Amino acid sequence: MTQMRTSTTRLFAVAATLMATVFGVWAASPARAPSISQGIEPFKLMMNAKDLSQAELVDYTFVFH
């Protein structure tokens, strides 16, 4: 009984590992990656960006009490 439980556990572990590997390869496949040739031009986006919010840094490094 213990040997059967061990082999079943190993079988499920191998199946889970195989499924995770297949999913990782599918998710990282270049067919799903967006291509730049679809009409998005990053340079024009950067040049035409207006009224963007700006981060303000308040430096409290030398605050003395």
Buried (B, 14 or more C-beta within 10 A) or exposed (E): EEEEEEEEEEEEEEEEEEEEEEEEEEEEEEEEEEEEEEEEEEEEEEEEEEEEEEEEEEEEEEEEE
